Amino acid sequence: MRSLLVLLCCVGLVTAQASFVTVNICEGGKGDIGCPAGQVMVIQRAYYGRKDPSKCPGKNTNYTECEATNSEAYIKNACGGHQSCYLVSSNDTFGRDPCEDTTKYTHVEYYCHAL
């Protein structure tokens, strides 16, 4: 019986971590991201730039090798460990334009973790 309880515990933990939320905020956009009350965000991947030609239509969308330096660290600091945060998807927010003449977006992948 004891090993069964451990198995149920661990399976539940994996399921909770596998429920990722993915958010894309197009350049010039703003938005709140977050978790339900009593939970905080754990950021798995985040960037400001362009990695996917299908996200946020605009200029030079086939250029997909674009990521602002330290954008992941910025987003993790602003949002990680918080119930919610407000993001502005702009060159000013992330310090400079990582790929001129290309439409960019802020991409965040996270899951919610109970306190």
DALIN-V354194 format. One record per backbone hydrogen bond with DSSP energy under -1.0 kcal/mol. NH is the residue of the N-H (numbers start at 1). CO is the residue of the C=O. If there is no record, write none. Layout:
BEGIN
nh: [NH	NH]
co: [CO	CO]
END
This chain:
BEGIN
nh: [5	6	7	8	9	10	11	12	13	14	15	16	17	18	20	21	23	25	27	28	29	31	33	35	39	40	41	42	44	45	47	49	50	55	63	66	68	71	74	75	76	77	78	79	80	81	82	85	87	89	90	94	103	105	106	107	108	109	110	111	113	115]
co: [1	2	3	4	5	6	7	8	9	10	11	12	13	14	18	110	108	106	104	89	26	87	85	83	36	113	82	111	109	109	107	105	66	52	60	50	48	68	70	71	72	73	74	75	76	41	79	33	31	29	88	90	59	49	25	47	23	45	21	42	40	38]
END
